[in-house]
Amino acid sequence: MIEKAEKRGDFMKQAKIIDFPKHSDTSKKRRKKDSVNIGKKGRVFARSGKLWVDFHYMNQRVREPSGFNNTPKNRKKLRKQLDLVVAEIENGMFEFAKRFPNSTRRDDFTTLEGRLVIKRPDEINFGKYVKKWWQEMSPGMSASQQRDYTSILSTTFSCIFQTDR
């Protein structure tokens, strides 16, 4: 055992310590902080040359496009709008559908807010509406009522029902 310990000691004497260079933060390019977002809730950011807003509402992250081009003037303008949104959220006055009427998440947030989802007239497709109505109403109808409504709908709105092939 003593011989092994002596061999280890000899080995340690022969070992060389290698100094590895330390990583310096100056070698990396740090992203410049956008001055419009400093110290504020939410943020304005650019993606593909367009400006977006990013904030939290009802414990969910929201990222919505603004449609504005990425210019300093538009950044300031959008930041003011985002500050209004944040103030409305904090005061309990914010309605997602009013601020973001074209959002894909509009109906989800409207439901979370406890409001009714109301579609704009340009969003309603009559054919889809009639089909949905029929799926919901026909189970409660008698056989003769189903036959009558089927006849009326198929003759009056035949162009709607022929599209599903």
Phi and psi in degrees as a GROMACS rama.xvg file:
@    title "Ramachandran Plot"
@    xaxis  label "Phi"
@    yaxis  label "Psi"
@TYPE xy
-65.5555  -37.1148  ILE-2
-64.2395  -40.4757  GLU-3
-64.2775  -42.146  LYS-4
-63.0211  -40.2446  ALA-5
-65.6127  -38.2088  GLU-6
-64.7851  -40.4714  LYS-7
-62.9336  -42.0965  ARG-8
-60.7697  -40.8132  GLY-9
-64.6887  -39.9486  ASP-10
-63.1825  -42.9127  PHE-11
-65.2671  -30.7147  MET-12
-69.1572  -30.6347  LYS-13
-84.2092  -17.1418  GLN-14
-66.4998  143.258  ALA-15
-111.678  141.888  LYS-16
-90.3635  128.923  ILE-17
-103.117  125.861  ILE-18
-88.7877  121.424  ASP-19
-94.6538  138.771  PHE-20
-66.5745  139.5  PRO-21
-80.401  143.771  LYS-22
-75.8749  128.405  HIS-23
-101.025  143.295  SER-24
-69.4263  -18.6209  ASP-25
-73.2898  -19.1771  THR-26
-73.3624  -26.2809  SER-27
-89.2636  146.345  LYS-28
-84.3981  118.398  LYS-29
-84.786  139.511  ARG-30
-71.4451  130.714  ARG-31
-70.9486  128.827  LYS-32
-71.6707  137.959  LYS-33
-78.0324  120.465  ASP-34
-64.7096  -23.331  SER-35
-71.8423  -20.2234  VAL-36
-99.2218  -10.1006  ASN-37
-63.8399  125.7  ILE-38
73.0154  16.5552  GLY-39
-123.592  156.503  LYS-40
-82.5941  142.65  LYS-41
76.8248  171.234  GLY-42
-149.668  155.346  ARG-43
-107.887  130.673  VAL-44
-142.724  163.451  PHE-45
-107.842  142.44  ALA-46
-144.345  121.136  ARG-47
55.3293  39.9809  SER-48
79.5408  0.902967  GLY-49
-115.845  153.396  LYS-50
-93.0851  143.16  LEU-51
-129.147  159.818  TRP-52
-113.957  150.262  VAL-53
-139.169  120.356  ASP-54
-156.464  172.636  PHE-55
-110.123  136.741  HIS-56
-144.263  127.878  TYR-57
53.8536  45.6288  MET-58
60.7401  26.212  ASN-59
-130.475  144.2  GLN-60
-79.5682  134.74  ARG-61
-121.499  126.11  VAL-62
-127.505  116.581  ARG-63
-129.394  140.763  GLU-64
-76.5397  150.401  PRO-65
-101.426  -25.9749  SER-66
89.4362  -9.45286  GLY-67
-79.2895  146.516  PHE-68
-73.5611  155.729  ASN-69
-80.5568  90.2267  ASN-70
-130.145  155.179  THR-71
-56.9559  -39.3728  PRO-72
-63.7241  -44.8687  LYS-73
-67.4549  -34.1339  ASN-74
-60.3642  -45.6422  ARG-75
-65.1606  -41.9731  LYS-76
-62.2316  -45.9727  LYS-77
-68.4852  -34.6077  LEU-78
-62.5596  -40.4136  ARG-79
-62.5516  -41.9637  LYS-80
-64.6681  -40.693  GLN-81
-66.1113  -36.4993  LEU-82
-61.788  -38.2224  ASP-83
-64.743  -41.7119  LEU-84
-60.9432  -46.9544  VAL-85
-62.0495  -42.1685  VAL-86
-63.2244  -41.1365  ALA-87
-64.4576  -40.077  GLU-88
-62.5831  -46.5696  ILE-89
-64.7287  -30.9317  GLU-90
-92.0682  -0.361433  ASN-91
74.0228  22.317  GLY-92
-106.159  -2.54825  MET-93
-76.0945  132.227  PHE-94
-122.997  113.765  GLU-95
-57.8022  -43.7503  PHE-96
-64.4169  -30.0088  ALA-97
-75.1107  -38.4404  LYS-98
-79.0523  -34.1807  ARG-99
-128.559  70.579  PHE-100
-66.9942  -22.1166  PRO-101
-103.182  10.0385  ASN-102
-69.8682  145.664  SER-103
-72.3895  -18.1029  THR-104
-99.8187  7.93566  ARG-105
-56.1769  -49.774  ARG-106
-65.1283  -36.7241  ASP-107
-62.0817  -47.5172  ASP-108
-70.7709  -33.6861  PHE-109
-62.095  -41.7828  THR-110
-65.0098  -44.1097  THR-111
-61.8432  -33.1903  LEU-112
-73.8423  -11.5931  GLU-113
84.2477  19.9764  GLY-114
-103.743  164.077  ARG-115
-80.0006  140.76  LEU-116
-82.2504  115.284  VAL-117
-114.943  120.706  ILE-118
-83.1723  146.097  LYS-119
-76.5849  152.648  ARG-120
-56.0527  -34.8715  PRO-121
-73.1085  -10.643  ASP-122
-93.2409  -11.798  GLU-123
-92.6101  123.542  ILE-124
-100.141  118.161  ASN-125
-59.8184  -39.7217  PHE-126
-61.8003  -43.8655  GLY-127
-65.2757  -37.5522  LYS-128
-63.2365  -46.396  TYR-129
-63.792  -42.1749  VAL-130
-63.0418  -42.9067  LYS-131
-64.883  -42.9852  LYS-132
-59.107  -45.0062  TRP-133
-63.5883  -41.8305  TRP-134
-63.5377  -34.8437  GLN-135
-81.7185  -34.4043  GLU-136
-91.6845  -35.1229  MET-137
-61.2214  -34.4962  SER-138
-60.666  -27.1932  PRO-139
-89.9551  1.85004  GLY-140
-96.7201  154.312  MET-141
-74.839  168.661  SER-142
-61.2151  -39.3685  ALA-143
-69.5748  -37.4896  SER-144
-65.4554  -41.0898  GLN-145
-61.4647  -42.3613  GLN-146
-62.4779  -45.1716  ARG-147
-63.1065  -48.9179  ASP-148
-64.8949  -37.5317  TYR-149
-61.4989  -43.218  THR-150
-63.0142  -46.3363  SER-151
-63.7172  -48.1704  ILE-152
-66.5556  -41.1306  LEU-153
-71.5298  -32.6965  SER-154
-82.0813  -40.0754  THR-155
-77.1361  -39.8859  THR-156
-118.826  42.8859  PHE-157
-60.0034  -32.4674  SER-158
-66.1195  -27.1092  CYS-159
-73.4546  -44.0279  ILE-160
-84.9871  -11.8993  PHE-161
-83.9084  -11.3763  GLN-162
-74.4185  -23.7585  THR-163
-88.0853  94.3231  ASP-164
